[in-house]
Amino acid sequence: MCPLIDKSIRKQVLRDLLCGGKIRAVLATSGTAPVGWCTYGPGADFPELQHLFPLEDSELREVWTIPCFYVGAEWRGQGVGTRLAERALQDMAQEGVKRIEAYAVKPSAAEKEKIDWRFTGSARMFERLGFCLKSTSHPFLAAYERLV
């Protein structure tokens, strides 16, 4: 997952995956400067999520996920993440996706454990976008689901 790999390696891995057509993403820019991005795709494309919130084998291609966001510090709190998620949802709708999962850090866990998993998105953002709470079985992440 994003925070477990050195930043420079993450950037190169992401670039390689995007250029190789192995993941889907949307990019937010200000002029020509990137200010944020969001990855999304079938659950099968993100095998590292299987140990967090497992899907049945039959669901891996059917259920799509929004596992990761990045918004530059100076752009946070301005709705960039929401706009990225909205665009990803539009793209998934065009692909005919019927079920989408997303993940948010539990605020109480973040405070207690001093962890920063905000790259997943916020519960409030997903709820505003029509997602419903699906699972809180993970120690500090909650899974959200949206049916289209």
Backbone bond lengths (Angstrom), bond angles and torsions (degrees), N, CA, C in turn:
res aa  C-N    CA-C-N  psi(-1)  N-CA   C-N-CA  omega(-1)  CA-C   N-CA-C  phi
1 M - - - 1.447 - - 1.525 108.60 -
2 C 1.283 117.69 164.69 1.463 123.07 -171.00 1.524 115.93 -52.48
3 P 1.350 121.20 -48.27 1.457 118.07 -172.55 1.518 114.34 -76.71
4 L 1.307 119.67 -7.52 1.450 121.71 -175.59 1.518 113.58 -90.50
5 I 1.293 118.28 -4.88 1.457 122.77 -177.37 1.514 108.71 -118.83
6 D 1.334 116.97 139.73 1.458 122.18 178.63 1.529 110.89 -49.33
7 K 1.336 116.65 140.68 1.465 122.35 -174.86 1.526 113.02 -54.57
8 S 1.329 118.11 -45.51 1.468 120.09 -178.23 1.527 111.05 -65.90
9 I 1.320 116.79 -35.69 1.468 120.91 177.64 1.527 109.64 -68.72
10 R 1.349 117.51 -41.86 1.469 120.92 178.51 1.515 110.86 -57.54
11 K 1.331 115.94 -44.60 1.466 119.42 -179.48 1.520 111.25 -60.98
12 Q 1.327 117.06 -44.45 1.455 120.21 -179.22 1.530 111.35 -67.64
13 V 1.322 116.47 -41.86 1.466 120.57 178.91 1.527 109.36 -61.81
14 L 1.332 116.99 -46.21 1.461 120.19 179.30 1.521 110.55 -60.87
15 R 1.316 117.21 -45.86 1.468 121.02 179.62 1.533 110.00 -58.69
16 D 1.338 116.57 -45.51 1.466 120.53 -179.64 1.531 111.42 -62.79
17 L 1.340 116.69 -43.20 1.459 120.37 -179.85 1.527 111.53 -65.34
18 L 1.336 116.34 -43.61 1.461 119.85 179.39 1.520 111.46 -65.07
19 C 1.321 116.70 -48.56 1.464 120.42 -178.08 1.521 111.58 -65.96
20 G 1.327 116.49 -28.89 1.449 120.77 179.00 1.515 113.03 -84.71
21 G 1.336 117.04 0.14 1.460 120.51 179.52 1.512 113.71 69.96
22 K 1.341 117.14 21.87 1.462 120.14 -176.78 1.522 113.68 -90.00
23 I 1.326 117.85 -18.26 1.463 120.67 174.38 1.525 109.00 -136.59
24 R 1.311 115.04 161.78 1.456 122.20 176.34 1.521 107.79 -107.10
25 A 1.307 116.50 146.50 1.461 120.34 177.91 1.518 109.65 -155.71
26 V 1.313 114.95 157.82 1.453 121.36 170.83 1.520 107.06 -118.96
27 L 1.309 115.64 147.53 1.453 122.77 -174.87 1.516 109.39 -121.98
28 A 1.327 117.13 134.31 1.461 122.03 173.76 1.521 107.49 -102.92
29 T 1.318 115.63 136.50 1.458 120.09 -179.57 1.524 110.84 -130.60
30 S 1.302 114.66 157.03 1.458 122.56 168.44 1.521 104.41 -120.20
31 G 1.327 115.37 106.17 1.464 118.56 -169.85 1.522 107.26 67.34
32 T 1.317 116.74 -121.51 1.469 120.23 177.50 1.524 112.66 -103.69
33 A 1.342 117.22 -0.23 1.471 120.97 -177.50 1.528 110.75 -89.50
34 P 1.334 117.96 128.18 1.460 120.00 176.09 1.527 110.46 -69.70
35 V 1.346 115.95 137.45 1.467 120.46 178.70 1.527 111.87 -123.10
36 G 1.335 117.45 -11.13 1.457 120.26 178.63 1.511 111.65 -175.27
37 W 1.341 115.69 162.46 1.451 120.73 176.65 1.517 109.09 -152.34
38 C 1.324 115.13 162.98 1.459 123.25 -179.30 1.523 107.62 -145.57
39 T 1.324 116.90 129.51 1.466 120.49 175.87 1.526 109.26 -98.88
40 Y 1.335 114.86 153.46 1.457 120.41 178.52 1.525 108.55 -159.52
41 G 1.318 116.36 163.57 1.458 120.84 176.41 1.513 111.60 157.80
42 P 1.329 116.77 -176.67 1.470 120.79 179.01 1.527 110.93 -60.37
43 G 1.325 115.67 146.62 1.456 120.33 178.22 1.516 112.65 -52.67
44 A 1.328 117.28 -33.79 1.466 121.33 179.93 1.523 112.07 -62.51
45 D 1.334 117.59 -23.03 1.460 120.87 -179.96 1.523 112.61 -78.54
46 F 1.335 118.05 -7.93 1.459 122.38 -177.54 1.534 109.70 -129.34
47 P 1.325 117.23 68.25 1.462 120.30 -174.84 1.524 113.95 -60.62
48 E 1.341 117.73 -24.32 1.463 119.66 179.50 1.524 112.35 -65.59
49 L 1.339 117.66 -18.70 1.460 120.83 178.25 1.522 112.31 -76.91
50 Q 1.317 116.95 -18.19 1.465 120.66 -176.04 1.527 112.72 -61.05
51 H 1.337 117.75 -30.44 1.468 118.22 178.84 1.531 111.79 -82.64
52 L 1.319 117.89 -11.96 1.464 120.96 178.18 1.520 111.43 -89.72
53 F 1.328 115.82 -54.69 1.462 122.63 -178.92 1.523 107.55 -139.27
54 P 1.331 117.12 84.33 1.476 120.92 -173.46 1.528 113.31 -61.24
55 L 1.324 113.99 142.76 1.459 122.53 171.87 1.519 107.98 -109.64
56 E 1.313 116.04 152.79 1.459 120.21 173.10 1.532 108.01 -67.70
57 D 1.318 116.90 151.82 1.468 120.32 179.20 1.526 111.94 -52.41
58 S 1.333 116.56 -38.61 1.461 120.71 -178.58 1.533 112.29 -68.30
59 E 1.339 117.25 -17.01 1.459 121.03 -177.64 1.527 113.53 -94.56
60 L 1.315 118.11 -13.36 1.464 121.48 -170.42 1.526 113.89 -59.64
61 R 1.327 118.67 -31.95 1.469 121.12 177.87 1.529 111.47 -95.58
62 E 1.316 115.77 -24.46 1.465 121.29 -175.77 1.536 112.54 -81.36
63 V 1.330 117.12 -39.22 1.455 121.77 -178.52 1.526 108.16 -92.76
64 W 1.325 116.07 122.92 1.463 120.71 177.70 1.521 108.94 -99.42
65 T 1.317 116.46 160.90 1.449 121.29 -175.15 1.524 111.89 -136.64
66 I 1.310 114.58 153.09 1.469 122.78 171.56 1.529 105.19 -116.17
67 P 1.339 117.99 91.31 1.460 118.87 -172.41 1.524 116.48 -90.61
68 C 1.321 118.46 -18.44 1.459 116.19 -169.33 1.529 112.26 -153.43
69 F 1.330 114.59 137.95 1.463 123.58 175.66 1.522 108.52 -126.54
70 Y 1.301 114.87 156.04 1.463 120.69 164.34 1.524 106.62 -142.68
71 V 1.321 116.25 130.33 1.466 122.23 173.69 1.521 106.22 -132.24
72 G 1.328 116.54 126.92 1.453 121.12 179.15 1.520 111.23 -55.18
73 A 1.327 116.48 145.07 1.462 121.98 -174.17 1.526 112.82 -52.36
74 E 1.314 117.43 -41.37 1.471 119.68 -177.19 1.525 112.81 -72.96
75 W 1.322 118.15 -10.04 1.465 122.68 -179.18 1.517 112.75 -106.11
76 R 1.329 118.04 -5.78 1.471 120.55 -178.28 1.522 111.00 -68.04
77 G 1.322 115.27 148.29 1.454 121.04 179.27 1.520 114.10 79.48
78 Q 1.327 116.78 9.75 1.468 120.85 -178.27 1.532 112.37 -114.80
79 G 1.330 116.96 12.49 1.458 120.51 177.05 1.518 115.23 86.10
80 V 1.326 117.62 8.15 1.472 119.80 -179.19 1.527 110.44 -63.63
81 G 1.338 117.09 -45.31 1.461 120.30 179.25 1.519 111.88 -59.57
82 T 1.320 116.35 -41.98 1.471 120.81 178.55 1.517 110.52 -62.23
83 R 1.319 117.54 -45.24 1.471 119.99 -179.94 1.527 110.95 -64.91
84 L 1.333 116.97 -37.20 1.467 119.47 176.52 1.529 110.45 -63.21
85 A 1.337 116.50 -45.36 1.470 120.56 179.63 1.525 110.73 -63.24
86 E 1.326 117.00 -41.79 1.472 120.24 178.69 1.525 110.59 -59.66
87 R 1.318 117.18 -42.73 1.470 119.89 179.70 1.527 110.81 -66.83
88 A 1.343 116.89 -41.92 1.464 119.61 177.12 1.526 110.30 -60.55
89 L 1.335 117.30 -41.14 1.465 120.92 178.21 1.527 111.29 -63.53
90 Q 1.321 117.38 -39.86 1.471 120.83 176.60 1.528 110.48 -61.52
91 D 1.328 115.79 -46.25 1.464 119.89 179.90 1.526 111.50 -61.61
92 M 1.347 116.57 -41.37 1.461 120.12 179.41 1.529 110.74 -66.51
93 A 1.332 117.32 -37.97 1.465 120.34 177.43 1.524 110.21 -61.25
94 Q 1.326 117.09 -40.72 1.470 121.05 177.98 1.528 111.38 -64.81
95 E 1.330 116.86 -27.52 1.471 121.45 177.35 1.528 111.62 -81.40
96 G 1.345 117.34 -7.18 1.461 121.01 -179.70 1.514 114.11 84.39
97 V 1.313 117.94 17.96 1.465 121.99 -179.43 1.526 109.29 -68.06
98 K 1.331 115.96 136.29 1.463 121.34 -177.26 1.526 113.52 -108.88
99 R 1.345 117.65 -20.76 1.470 120.72 -177.35 1.524 108.74 -139.44
100 I 1.336 116.08 130.11 1.463 121.90 -176.08 1.521 108.90 -129.87
101 E 1.328 116.33 137.47 1.455 121.78 174.30 1.523 109.45 -114.41
102 A 1.325 115.34 148.62 1.457 122.32 175.30 1.531 107.00 -144.03
103 Y 1.307 117.10 164.00 1.455 121.09 -172.34 1.525 109.83 -133.68
104 A 1.323 115.89 139.77 1.461 121.15 179.66 1.522 108.95 -135.02
105 V 1.315 116.11 144.95 1.448 120.45 176.77 1.532 108.76 -71.00
106 K 1.324 115.91 141.30 1.458 120.64 175.15 1.534 106.95 -76.05
107 P 1.333 118.61 121.07 1.463 120.13 -175.83 1.528 113.61 -55.13
108 S 1.319 118.33 -40.28 1.464 120.09 -179.07 1.526 110.92 -64.28
109 A 1.329 117.21 -36.92 1.468 120.35 178.99 1.526 110.38 -68.36
110 A 1.317 116.94 -39.03 1.462 120.71 -179.76 1.523 110.17 -62.14
111 E 1.321 116.61 -42.08 1.457 120.35 179.89 1.519 110.99 -68.68
112 K 1.333 117.09 -45.31 1.451 121.48 -175.66 1.528 111.99 -68.86
113 E 1.309 117.34 -43.70 1.456 122.05 -174.88 1.525 113.12 -93.66
114 K 1.324 117.13 -5.93 1.472 121.79 -177.46 1.522 111.20 56.59
115 I 1.312 115.82 40.33 1.459 120.74 178.67 1.521 109.54 -100.90
116 D 1.296 115.64 154.86 1.462 120.16 -179.97 1.517 108.44 -129.61
117 W 1.335 115.49 90.53 1.458 121.69 177.78 1.514 109.40 -110.08
118 R 1.334 117.03 31.82 1.455 119.31 -177.31 1.520 112.37 -65.79
119 F 1.315 117.69 -10.51 1.465 119.33 178.01 1.521 111.42 -62.59
120 T 1.323 117.42 -12.60 1.458 119.64 -179.12 1.522 112.30 -83.11
121 G 1.304 119.01 -16.59 1.456 122.08 -173.05 1.522 109.33 103.88
122 S 1.315 116.91 171.56 1.466 120.09 -177.05 1.523 110.71 -109.69
123 A 1.330 114.78 150.51 1.460 120.50 177.28 1.531 110.06 -57.65
124 R 1.316 116.75 -44.02 1.466 120.77 -178.70 1.530 111.47 -59.84
125 M 1.322 116.57 -42.67 1.465 119.63 179.32 1.524 110.55 -62.54
126 F 1.332 117.01 -48.01 1.463 119.45 -178.57 1.526 111.73 -63.79
127 E 1.321 116.91 -39.59 1.475 119.57 178.32 1.526 110.50 -63.20
128 R 1.330 117.91 -41.28 1.473 120.79 177.82 1.520 111.28 -63.50
129 L 1.342 116.95 -27.67 1.467 121.35 -179.36 1.530 112.48 -89.50
130 G 1.334 117.15 8.97 1.456 120.56 174.88 1.515 115.88 91.66
131 F 1.322 118.06 12.68 1.460 121.51 176.13 1.523 108.91 -83.39
132 C 1.335 116.16 149.58 1.461 123.00 176.37 1.526 108.56 -117.07
133 L 1.320 115.79 147.52 1.454 120.84 178.20 1.524 109.87 -62.18
134 K 1.337 116.61 128.68 1.462 121.53 -178.94 1.527 111.63 -108.28
135 S 1.338 117.12 -42.81 1.460 119.90 -175.34 1.519 110.74 -154.87
136 T 1.324 114.45 142.63 1.461 121.09 173.31 1.528 109.81 -122.78
137 S 1.323 117.25 25.21 1.467 121.67 -174.70 1.529 113.76 -69.91
138 H 1.311 117.67 -22.57 1.469 121.21 178.82 1.530 108.87 -78.51
139 P 1.350 118.02 146.65 1.472 119.79 -177.54 1.528 115.07 -57.59
140 F 1.325 118.42 -35.40 1.460 117.18 -178.65 1.527 114.81 -138.00
141 L 1.315 117.91 9.21 1.466 120.89 173.80 1.529 109.85 -120.06
142 A 1.320 115.83 147.16 1.461 121.99 173.14 1.521 107.87 -117.01
143 A 1.320 116.44 141.13 1.468 121.57 177.20 1.521 108.61 -97.50
144 Y 1.326 114.87 137.39 1.464 123.05 177.68 1.521 108.28 -119.67
145 E 1.326 115.77 150.81 1.462 120.77 -178.17 1.526 110.05 -133.89
146 R 1.317 114.54 143.90 1.470 120.66 174.89 1.516 107.69 -132.75
147 L 1.320 115.60 128.37 1.455 121.47 175.43 1.524 107.06 -99.12
148 V 1.327 116.01 135.03 1.466 120.63 -177.53 1.503 109.53 -104.39
